[in-house]
Amino acid sequence: MDILRHGYSEEAERLLGYMDEIYAVLVTMDYPDGLTNNLRRQTDLVRGIVEKTRGDVTLALRSQHLEQAMVELQKRLL
């Protein structure tokens, strides 16, 4: 989220992609919890974090696009 605050939206999207890839790998691991130290529960937590982050990134990007559109409109009006 700090990356987004500093205006690096492309970097945030790239990192979100990595988060998706890691989650995709974790979901495929179907071993007993005793063997994986409750990996299934931790994977569920990761899913929630990824989805929340996706929402935050989406809102930040839409806000950034809106801000750019407002600046462009302001330039046209002046």
HELIX and SHEET records of a PDB file:
HELIX    1   1 ASP A    2  ARG A    5  1                                   4    
HELIX    2   2 SER A    9  THR A   28  1                                  20    
HELIX    3   3 ASP A   33  THR A   36  1                                   4    
HELIX    4   4 LEU A   39  LEU A   77  1                                  39    
END                                                                             
